[in-house]
Amino acid sequence: MTGTQQTSQYRDRIVSRDDVEHLIANGRKILIVDGAVLKIDAWLPYHPGGDKAILHMVGRDASLEVHAFHSLETQDLMKKYQIGMIEGQWRDFIPPIQGGNFRTHADIEAVPPAESISSESSAEPSPVFDSLRRRQNRSPAFSGQHSRLSTSSSASSLSSLDIDQTIESSGRQGDLRAGTKQEREDDLASFPSLDQVTQLTIISKYQALDEKVRGEGLYDCSYGDYAIEAARYTFLAVSSYLLLHAGYYIASAICLGMFWHQLTFTVHDAGHMGITHDYHIDSSIGIFIADFLGGLSCCWWKRNHNVHHIVTNSPEHDPDIQHMPFFAITPRFFSSLKSTYYDRIMSFDSVAQFTLKYQHYLYYPLLTFGRFNLYALSWQYIFGFQGPRKGPAWWHRYLEMIGQVFFWYWFGYLVVYKSIPSPWTRVLFVLISHATTTPVHVQITLSHFAMSTSDLGVAESFPQRMLRTTMDVDCPQWLDFFHGGLQFQAVHHLFPRMPRHNLRKAQKHVVEFCKDVGIPYTIYGFQEGNEKVIGRLEDVAKQARMLGECQRSAGLHSVLEGH
């Protein structure tokens, strides 16, 4: 038998569910794509989109996510990591990064099936839940086999009942428990059933929808639209330059800020390979615009953004909603959750307890400084060597380093230092230019801050999860340039590599799809969407205030009892 035949037999062998669990228990990174079992340990450090996005798919059927985010060429390359095939419909495990428990063959054989602890349920990766985990390990009430249809979590790991019990045991008030529970119950009542037949039907129709939009050419980029974008960028950049040298510093700063604001949308397109669909070309476009012209890391954004797309609006896992101690869009952040992205505790400390009470007032003022935060995150990524050091993206960090030097030379030295005469004018120029980019930070948060953060488990399909946690913004077509595609975030989350100039055309198909499968399609006007976000922040602020009052009352009661 030839080596090729042996390899083919190895890749075509049937791998059981217990085999997959055993491999993951031993630290292997296993995921399922189109029925193929992939062991991607060797690829994990080199994945251009970062390791976190892959880790959230370990033990799961990642077919829809892989198809949505990768080209056909990349999907073909994945086949070399194939170690076998599965039989039948796969039932997802909860990935280890999300707290999933896995057993080796010895563990599986040693425990009778009726008494085994399912690796499809897991413990919350946050210190406040430690006591609950200990109770789970001791109590038989938490054991038993759970199918994909009843598992507690995909994006987070405890059921609402568990969260309620934990909050209650921590002395939290009933209103806080009710809020978490009610949101989940509302989602279960408003969205299609999580039974297997229903979810597989949604997946099948989503795949048919994807084929339909491909057939209509909506994945094809319109370079004429980008010519218009380039003309707009050039106009803003030249205007800023001319106004700067004419001594109109404030006007120049505003034009520069508008220039940066508009560039963000093309970086977003390039990061998703939505321009040329060629990884290296689009990556180069993104790095040139983000780093050389904007001072931000395109590669940091891709790593962050890929995780956001996989675990959208999960308090523990989605970095796009992890803004403690300044913002919390769910009272679950009061539990000092652990961020699996930043690998740190998001402490509900004294600073958070104070600022969250006023977060609905601080929302817009703090967003004016949002770009400074992006600088810090970019530097941590680039100079902290967080990106791949080998593989197809090995050279990106070096290009980004050059880009950072170039940006701070032209902006920091030539523009701010050399072209503006007085220190106070320089400070004002920097603040105004950066504050002018505030709309993009509003646009980014607008699509998710007011949406559900509840966990419906791994039974929920990819398209339903995306539509449940994301909303679109209604605006006239002539204003599309201002929103840059971010007004179609629900459509974008279903088709992340679709060029943004085609998202409006795809919107009508998504609306029809939602009506067909019974998934609510959420869309608000820009003003109404902002009101929804502020309303959500205010609701959580009230709960933070209420919690603080409860803690003070409990402290006073303890003091009185002590006397």
PyMOL commands that set and color helices and strands:
alter all, ss='L'
color gray80, all
select helices_A, chain A and resi 3-12+17-25+44-46+51-55+63-69+72-81+96-98+105-110+127-138+140-142+160-169+174-190+196-215+223-245+249-271+279-293+298-310+319-321+331-335+350-367+370-383+396-419+423-435+438-446+462-468+477-483+486-494+500-517+526-562
alter helices_A, ss='H'
color red, helices_A
select strands_A, chain A and resi 30-33+36-39+82-85+338-339+344-345+472-474+523-525
alter strands_A, ss='S'
color yellow, strands_A
deselect
rebuild
show_as cartoon
